Amino acid sequence: MNQERGQVMKNRFGKQDTILILAALLVALLFSGCGRKTLPVSPVQIEPAAVTDLSGKLTMTTIDLIWSIPESDPPLSRFVVYKASRAIAEGECTNCPLAFVKAAEIPAIHSKGDAADRMTFSEMVKTGFVYTYKVIGIAEKGVVSGDSNLAEIRCE
């Protein structure tokens, strides 16, 4: 009788049961972990300060733009100048969207001193058009500022 009981106890945990227990432990290890699983989130990037004092003047057929480099963290390393134009003959259109195109990309030039850093850009233009400019600053790692104020110049 004792021998039969020992045989029953021995068969209670056979190879199949052992494999099942090991499989259950493996599944538990695979699906356990710390915290809640979600999609990855990119690091937050701080937007650099935008140019707020863009202005322009017309000299003969050359437009000269000038603006201050804003104090920004991260600091701006270059600027992209965008231009939109429309013929004066088309008349005023206050609600028409402006089709800006890239006019130039220029590096930011920081001076060593207390004076505010100023940037300039000049280009030749045709008469009979109204030109609208805006500037966007770009930080060293490619983070882009917001649009500057608009500078509108009539070239009659």
C-alpha positions in Angstrom: 0.0 0.0 0.0 2.8 2.4 0.9 4.5 1.5 -2.3 1.4 2.4 -4.3 1.1 5.7 -2.5 4.7 6.6 -3.3 4.1 5.7 -6.9 1.0 8.1 -7.0 3.0 10.9 -5.5 5.8 10.4 -7.9 3.5 10.6 -10.9 1.7 13.6 -9.6 4.5 15.9 -11.0 5.4 14.4 -14.3 7.3 15.9 -17.3 4.1 17.5 -18.7 3.3 19.3 -15.4 6.9 20.5 -15.1 6.9 21.9 -18.6 3.5 23.6 -18.0 4.8 25.2 -14.8 8.0 26.4 -16.5 5.9 27.8 -19.4 3.6 29.6 -16.9 6.7 31.1 -15.1 8.2 32.2 -18.5 4.9 33.9 -19.5 4.7 35.7 -16.1 8.3 37.0 -16.5 7.7 38.2 -20.1 4.6 40.2 -19.2 5.6 41.6 -15.9 7.3 44.9 -15.7 7.4 48.2 -14.0 4.8 50.9 -14.6 2.3 51.4 -17.4 3.4 50.8 -21.0 2.6 53.6 -23.4 3.9 55.0 -26.7 7.3 56.8 -26.5 7.2 60.6 -25.9 9.7 62.8 -27.6 11.6 65.2 -25.3 10.1 68.7 -24.9 11.9 71.3 -27.0 11.8 74.9 -25.9 10.9 77.3 -28.8 13.5 80.1 -29.2 12.3 83.7 -29.0 11.0 85.2 -32.2 12.1 88.4 -33.8 9.8 91.3 -32.9 11.4 94.4 -34.4 11.7 93.5 -38.1 11.7 96.7 -40.3 12.6 97.6 -43.8 13.3 100.5 -46.0 13.5 101.1 -49.7 16.6 102.8 -51.3 16.1 103.1 -55.1 15.5 99.4 -56.0 17.1 97.8 -53.0 15.2 96.8 -49.9 17.2 96.8 -46.6 15.8 94.7 -43.7 17.1 95.1 -40.1 16.2 93.3 -36.9 17.6 92.6 -33.5 18.7 89.1 -32.5 16.4 88.3 -29.5 17.8 87.0 -26.2 16.9 83.4 -26.4 17.5 80.1 -24.8 18.4 78.2 -26.9 20.4 80.9 -28.7 19.6 81.5 -32.4 22.3 80.4 -34.8 20.8 81.4 -38.2 17.8 83.2 -39.7 15.6 82.4 -42.7 14.2 85.4 -44.5 10.9 84.9 -46.3 9.3 87.2 -48.9 5.9 87.5 -50.5 5.1 89.9 -53.3 2.1 91.2 -55.2 1.7 93.7 -58.0 0.5 97.1 -57.0 -1.8 97.1 -60.0 -3.8 94.2 -58.4 -5.0 96.6 -55.7 -5.3 96.1 -52.0 -6.3 92.7 -50.7 -6.4 92.7 -46.9 -7.8 89.1 -46.5 -5.7 87.5 -49.2 -3.2 84.9 -48.0 0.5 85.7 -48.5 2.5 83.2 -50.5 5.9 83.4 -48.8 9.0 82.0 -50.5 12.5 81.6 -49.0 14.6 84.6 -49.9 17.8 83.8 -47.9 19.3 81.9 -45.0 21.9 83.7 -43.1 24.0 82.9 -40.0 23.4 84.9 -36.8 26.3 87.2 -36.1 26.7 87.8 -32.3 29.0 90.7 -31.2 31.1 90.7 -28.1 29.8 93.5 -26.0 26.7 95.0 -24.3 25.1 96.3 -27.5 22.2 94.4 -28.9 23.1 92.3 -31.9 21.6 93.5 -35.1 21.1 91.7 -38.4 20.7 93.1 -41.9 19.6 91.7 -45.2 19.5 93.5 -48.6 18.1 92.5 -52.0 17.3 94.1 -55.3 13.6 94.3 -56.2 11.4 95.3 -59.1 9.3 98.4 -59.1 5.5 98.1 -59.2 5.3 95.5 -56.3 4.5 95.4 -52.6 6.9 93.2 -50.8 6.2 91.6 -47.4 9.0 90.0 -45.4 9.2 87.9 -42.3 12.1 86.3 -40.5 12.3 83.0 -38.6 15.1 82.2 -36.2 16.7 78.7 -35.9 18.6 77.4 -33.0 21.7 75.3 -33.3 19.9 72.0 -33.0 17.2 72.9 -35.6 14.5 74.2 -33.2 12.6 76.9 -35.0 11.2 80.1 -33.5 7.8 81.6 -34.4 7.4 84.1 -37.2 8.6 87.6 -36.7 6.4 90.6 -37.3 5.8 91.5 -40.9 7.6 94.3 -42.7 5.7 95.6 -45.8 7.5 97.8 -48.4 6.0 99.4 -51.4 8.3 99.7 -54.4 6.6 102.1 -56.8 
